[in-house]
């Protein structure tokens, strides 16, 4: 009855207790109300699976009541508040046949060393992730030879990984990520042939990755060693991991070259993240043979050479992907993959939509040469970052073919020429950085570029002009020329009037001076006009007096 609102059913525990043959009970996130004492005598003698995850009113009394379930095999109390170490250890210790326990995200604090002290030898599932557990990882847990899944991520465990874990050869899922484990990577991992997911990210692991001598970890699908202090060469044992889908070795101190076998021995690889290491050499051209590769992050290394034109053949970035299933399928465990991707000016963890993301990040290396025109074939690419390199030449005109592009960063290179007008046709482009290049000409103003009004996008390109930068020099010259023309026209107009008056006035005077007859006739006309005016005025005045 998971996710059914049972908040009004105050007698839920009594109702369940009346079904002694009940074997499997799922009440995830049902808003169960608090149960007050006294509790009924325990009657669930056949219960094998109990899921009360998300029960916010869970209390110690209910925990003790269920500790009488000697038949219980699997107990899930994830996201239940009010759990404490001592009552938990007592209750779980009484469940002698328990095979699986999930206490994820319960805000449990302290050292939980004794929680599995009396556990069954067939115990195979332990999830204590996202709590506030401290201390070292108990050595006794490594002796659980039937253990299949262990998730201790997002806690505060310290110290080394117990050597007793060498006995846990049946593990297919192990996550110790986001703790404070400080040790070298034990060589016994080479013998864990069943491992499908290994996540040791964001700890303080140091030293070299063990070099497994023979084919091992052949079932490994996901490997996260990012966020540590690992050194040495690119792990050579990975050439045998032909089931690998996710490989994240970012934020370490790995050196040497990226081996060419990455493109040939890892045919299912979809996510390759090697950012922030000390890798050098050229980018292997045959990385383009990884037909399922969706995310390629080689940023912040010491890679040099040109960008391989073969990257334009990455099929997963050419053809729209439609992944409806989980990236990693490991049975009943609800495991969600996630990796960090730097796009749109920030770094974010992508989980839920990771299967839909496509990204190439080659930033902060020593790459030179032109941007390969073949990259414009990646019409389903979402994020492209080539910033902080030594790239030259022009931005390819056909960049407008990359219709799904959402983020484009070409900053801090030596690119020349004008911004292609086809960039303005990318309707999904929401982040753009072209700063500190040698670009010139007018910034496009139509379509998508009308939203890119931050001058920081274009700063450092002395030849660029137009909104949001200062106006182009040609525009200024045109405006100045138009103003000069208007001024000249006004001057000529006024001058023509003055000249007309002068010519007309002095022309008339000159004629009168030169022609004696005309001068006499003009003065006689003036005399007659004045006499007529005088007579008319005198007559009018006479009439007024009468």
DADAKA-V511172 format. One record per backbone hydrogen bond with DSSP energy under -0.5 kcal/mol. CO is the residue of the C=O (numbers start at 1). NH is the residue of the N-H. If there is no record, write none. Layout:
co: [CO | CO]
nh: [NH | NH]
//
This chain:
co: [1 | 4 | 6 | 6 | 8 | 9 | 11 | 12 | 13 | 14 | 15 | 16 | 18 | 19 | 20 | 23 | 23 | 25 | 25 | 27 | 28 | 30 | 34 | 43 | 44 | 48 | 48 | 49 | 50 | 50 | 51 | 52 | 53 | 54 | 55 | 59 | 60 | 61 | 62 | 63 | 65 | 66 | 68 | 69 | 73 | 73 | 74 | 75 | 75 | 76 | 77 | 78 | 79 | 84 | 85 | 86 | 87 | 88 | 89 | 90 | 91 | 91 | 92 | 94 | 95 | 98 | 99 | 99 | 100 | 101 | 102 | 103 | 104 | 106 | 108 | 110 | 112 | 113 | 114 | 116 | 120 | 124 | 124 | 125 | 126 | 127 | 129 | 130 | 132 | 133 | 135 | 138 | 139 | 140 | 141 | 143 | 144 | 148 | 148 | 149 | 150 | 150 | 151 | 153 | 154 | 157 | 158 | 159 | 160 | 162 | 163 | 164 | 165 | 167 | 168 | 169 | 172 | 172 | 173 | 174 | 175 | 177 | 178 | 180 | 181 | 181 | 183 | 184 | 186 | 187 | 188 | 189 | 191 | 192 | 196 | 196 | 197 | 198 | 198 | 199 | 199 | 201 | 202 | 205 | 206 | 207 | 210 | 217 | 221 | 221 | 222 | 223 | 223 | 224 | 226 | 227 | 229 | 230 | 231 | 232 | 235 | 236 | 237 | 238 | 240 | 241 | 245 | 245 | 246 | 247 | 247 | 248 | 248 | 250 | 251 | 253 | 254 | 256 | 257 | 259 | 260 | 261 | 261 | 262 | 266 | 270 | 270 | 271 | 271 | 272 | 272 | 273 | 273 | 275 | 276 | 278 | 279 | 280 | 281 | 282 | 284 | 285 | 286 | 287 | 289 | 290 | 294 | 295 | 296 | 296 | 297 | 299 | 300 | 302 | 303 | 305 | 306 | 308 | 309 | 310 | 311 | 313 | 314 | 315 | 315 | 317 | 322 | 328 | 330 | 333 | 334 | 335 | 339 | 341 | 341 | 343 | 346 | 346 | 348 | 348 | 349 | 350 | 351 | 353 | 353 | 354 | 358 | 358 | 359 | 360 | 361 | 361 | 363 | 364 | 366 | 367 | 369 | 370 | 372 | 373 | 374 | 375 | 377 | 378 | 379 | 382 | 382 | 383 | 384 | 385 | 387 | 388 | 390 | 391 | 392 | 393 | 396 | 397 | 398 | 399 | 401 | 402 | 403 | 406 | 406 | 407 | 408 | 409 | 411 | 412 | 415 | 416 | 417 | 420 | 421 | 422 | 423 | 424 | 425 | 426 | 428 | 431 | 433 | 435 | 436 | 438 | 439 | 441 | 446 | 447 | 448 | 449 | 451 | 453 | 454 | 455 | 455 | 457 | 458 | 459 | 460 | 461 | 463 | 465 | 466 | 470 | 472 | 473 | 474 | 475 | 476 | 477 | 478 | 479 | 480 | 481 | 482 | 483 | 484 | 485 | 486 | 487 | 488 | 489 | 490 | 491 | 492 | 493 | 494 | 495 | 496 | 497 | 498 | 499 | 500 | 501 | 502 | 503 | 504 | 505 | 506 | 507 | 508 | 509 | 510 | 511 | 514 | 515 | 516 | 517 | 518 | 519 | 520 | 521 | 522 | 523 | 524 | 525 | 526 | 527 | 528 | 529 | 530 | 531 | 532 | 533 | 534 | 535 | 536 | 537 | 538 | 539 | 540 | 541 | 542]
nh: [4 | 6 | 9 | 33 | 10 | 12 | 15 | 16 | 17 | 18 | 18 | 19 | 20 | 22 | 46 | 48 | 49 | 27 | 51 | 30 | 3 | 6 | 36 | 45 | 47 | 73 | 74 | 25 | 52 | 76 | 27 | 55 | 29 | 56 | 58 | 63 | 64 | 65 | 66 | 67 | 68 | 69 | 70 | 72 | 99 | 100 | 50 | 77 | 102 | 52 | 80 | 54 | 81 | 88 | 89 | 90 | 91 | 92 | 93 | 94 | 94 | 95 | 95 | 96 | 98 | 120 | 124 | 125 | 75 | 127 | 77 | 106 | 79 | 83 | 132 | 134 | 115 | 116 | 117 | 119 | 123 | 148 | 149 | 101 | 151 | 103 | 105 | 107 | 110 | 156 | 158 | 141 | 142 | 143 | 144 | 145 | 147 | 172 | 173 | 126 | 152 | 175 | 128 | 130 | 131 | 180 | 137 | 182 | 162 | 165 | 166 | 167 | 168 | 169 | 171 | 194 | 196 | 197 | 150 | 199 | 152 | 154 | 155 | 159 | 183 | 204 | 206 | 186 | 189 | 190 | 191 | 192 | 193 | 195 | 221 | 222 | 174 | 200 | 224 | 176 | 177 | 178 | 179 | 229 | 185 | 231 | 212 | 220 | 245 | 246 | 198 | 225 | 248 | 200 | 202 | 203 | 207 | 253 | 209 | 255 | 238 | 239 | 240 | 241 | 242 | 244 | 270 | 271 | 223 | 249 | 273 | 225 | 226 | 227 | 228 | 232 | 278 | 280 | 259 | 262 | 263 | 264 | 265 | 266 | 269 | 294 | 295 | 247 | 273 | 274 | 297 | 249 | 250 | 251 | 252 | 256 | 302 | 258 | 304 | 284 | 287 | 288 | 289 | 290 | 291 | 293 | 359 | 272 | 298 | 361 | 274 | 276 | 277 | 281 | 366 | 368 | 308 | 311 | 312 | 313 | 314 | 315 | 317 | 318 | 319 | 380 | 324 | 330 | 333 | 335 | 336 | 337 | 350 | 343 | 348 | 346 | 343 | 348 | 341 | 350 | 351 | 339 | 354 | 356 | 357 | 357 | 382 | 383 | 296 | 385 | 298 | 299 | 300 | 301 | 305 | 390 | 392 | 372 | 375 | 376 | 377 | 378 | 379 | 381 | 404 | 406 | 407 | 360 | 409 | 362 | 364 | 365 | 369 | 414 | 371 | 416 | 399 | 400 | 401 | 402 | 403 | 405 | 428 | 430 | 431 | 384 | 433 | 386 | 388 | 389 | 438 | 395 | 440 | 423 | 424 | 425 | 426 | 448 | 427 | 429 | 430 | 408 | 410 | 412 | 413 | 417 | 463 | 465 | 449 | 450 | 451 | 452 | 453 | 455 | 457 | 458 | 459 | 434 | 461 | 436 | 462 | 464 | 441 | 443 | 469 | 466 | 476 | 477 | 478 | 479 | 480 | 481 | 482 | 483 | 484 | 485 | 486 | 487 | 488 | 489 | 490 | 491 | 492 | 493 | 494 | 495 | 496 | 497 | 498 | 499 | 500 | 501 | 502 | 503 | 504 | 505 | 506 | 507 | 508 | 509 | 510 | 511 | 512 | 513 | 514 | 515 | 516 | 519 | 520 | 521 | 522 | 523 | 524 | 525 | 526 | 527 | 528 | 529 | 530 | 531 | 532 | 533 | 534 | 535 | 536 | 537 | 538 | 539 | 540 | 541 | 542 | 543 | 544 | 545 | 546]
//
